[in-house]
Amino acid sequence: MLYLTQPLPEINLVGLDHFDVDGFELCEFEQQLYRNNNIPFETFGSKTACQTKWIDAVFAPGIHINHSNLFRRYGVRGALAYQLEDFEFLLTISKILQIKPKWGLDVAIEQSHNGRYIQELFHYEADFRHEQSYLDAKTKLENLVYDTDWNDVGNRLLEVKREWSHLNGDDQSDYKARFVGIDRAYNTLKVV
């Protein structure tokens, strides 16, 4: 399971703001905890998280992976939890002590023509509390990404653009996910 257990040699209560209750982004204080527990994390763009670049495939011309990452968010237990309980009067520390660990998948595929953006074909984000469910979904998604003719999907989506172009962003993503056989584009879990 995903838990940080090693207590900090010294508590430094810096970086307690911007706690992410929805996703995987780590506030500065959480970064201290991850470093102290030898859990690597990276910064991609403006987000710092325990993440790994995932699918980096070469597709047919005009098909691009906008982003593709695997995520982990750790909870706190053991000696570290006991150490932090002395500070749980601070809202962010209270939240950190309540984190429910999770794994996450995120992939977005786009289509372009002659270097010009045409459309997002597929964007999927899902979180999981159990590692086996996460691994099963990861395999299923990899098969979908590698076995799908994305240019065909793009062309067919353009033919039915009147059905989805007026929808808001989340509804468009759901429509396109269903178009390739996935029920929902986003299935995310809060950490607290």
ZANUMAR-49180 format. One record per residue (C-alpha): x, y, z. Coordinates in steps of 0.05 Angstrom, whole numbers, padded with zeros to 5 digits, always signed. Example, Ala and Ser with C-alpha at 12.3 -4.5 7.8 and 13.67 -1.06 7.14 Angstrom:
2
+00246-00090+00156 +00273-00021+00143 
This chain:
192
+00000+00000+00000 +00021+00072-00009 +00042+00100+00059 +00096+00145+00084 +00121+00122+00153 +00189+00153+00167 +00185+00212+00216 +00220+00277+00198 +00286+00289+00234 +00261+00360+00245 +00192+00390+00233 +00194+00450+00186 +00123+00476+00178 +00138+00512+00113 +00097+00502+00050 +00031+00483+00080 -00012+00522+00031 -00040+00496-00036 -00059+00427-00010 -00091+00388-00068 -00153+00351-00042 -00171+00324-00111 -00110+00302-00148 -00037+00285-00140 -00002+00353-00134 +00043+00357-00073 +00048+00419-00030 +00118+00438-00007 +00108+00405+00061 +00087+00339+00028 +00149+00343-00015 +00190+00343+00050 +00154+00280+00072 +00165+00245+00005 +00239+00263+00004 +00248+00238+00076 +00215+00172+00056 +00258+00165-00007 +00197+00170-00053 +00216+00205-00118 +00171+00258-00147 +00178+00304-00207 +00155+00371-00232 +00123+00371-00301 +00101+00440-00322 +00076+00474-00259 +00055+00410-00222 +00098+00372-00173 +00074+00301-00161 +00095+00229-00154 +00088+00217-00228 +00120+00179-00285 +00115+00193-00359 +00077+00135-00388 +00058+00123-00461 +00109+00152-00509 +00090+00119-00574 +00099+00140-00646 +00032+00139-00681 +00009+00151-00752 +00024+00221-00778 -00022+00272-00746 -00034+00234-00681 +00000+00260-00618 +00002+00244-00544 -00010+00311-00510 +00007+00280-00442 +00008+00211-00411 +00026+00200-00338 +00020+00150-00281 +00010+00179-00211 +00014+00158-00139 -00009+00195-00076 +00014+00168-00009 -00021+00170+00058 +00013+00175+00126 +00019+00120+00178 +00063+00095+00235 +00117+00138+00267 +00106+00195+00218 +00031+00198+00234 +00046+00200+00309 +00096+00256+00298 +00048+00298+00257 -00011+00289+00305 +00021+00341+00350 +00008+00392+00294 -00060+00368+00270 -00091+00434+00295 -00063+00462+00230 -00113+00449+00174 -00063+00423+00123 -00031+00375+00173 -00100+00350+00191 -00114+00338+00116 -00046+00303+00107 -00063+00256+00164 -00129+00239+00129 -00102+00225+00059 -00130+00162+00027 -00076+00135-00018 -00090+00127-00092 -00060+00110-00160 -00078+00149-00223 -00077+00145-00299 -00080+00205-00346 -00074+00205-00422 -00095+00254-00476 -00090+00241-00551 -00096+00295-00604 -00102+00299-00679 -00069+00350-00724 -00062+00360-00799 -00002+00394-00832 +00021+00416-00763 -00045+00450-00748 -00087+00428-00687 -00153+00397-00705 -00182+00365-00642 -00172+00326-00579 -00192+00254-00594 -00190+00224-00525 -00175+00247-00455 -00179+00199-00397 -00164+00208-00323 -00180+00155-00270 -00159+00144-00198 -00158+00078-00160 -00154+00058-00087 -00131-00013-00102 -00067-00028-00139 -00095-00088-00177 -00154-00047-00204 -00103+00006-00225 -00059-00046-00260 -00119-00077-00296 -00143-00009-00320 -00072+00010-00342 -00067-00053-00385 -00136-00043-00414 -00120+00030-00431 -00052+00012-00462 -00087-00039-00507 -00138+00013-00527 -00085+00066-00542 -00040+00020-00582 -00094-00020-00619 -00139+00038-00641 -00134+00072-00709 -00136+00143-00682 -00138+00175-00751 -00202+00136-00764 -00230+00157-00696 -00213+00229-00713 -00246+00227-00781 -00309+00194-00753 -00312+00245-00696 -00309+00302-00747 -00367+00270-00784 -00410+00274-00721 -00382+00340-00695 -00452+00369-00690 -00467+00318-00636 -00411+00339-00589 -00383+00407-00608 -00437+00445-00568 -00424+00405-00504 -00382+00433-00447 -00311+00407-00438 -00326+00349-00391 -00386+00326-00432 -00345+00329-00496 -00292+00286-00463 -00345+00236-00440 -00375+00233-00510 -00307+00219-00540 -00290+00167-00487 -00356+00130-00502 -00339+00135-00576 -00279+00089-00564 -00313+00044-00513 -00298+00077-00445 -00358+00096-00402 -00329+00160-00371 -00271+00206-00388 -00258+00226-00315 -00266+00181-00255 -00226+00216-00201 -00225+00207-00126 -00214+00258-00071 -00156+00244-00024 -00193+00271+00038 
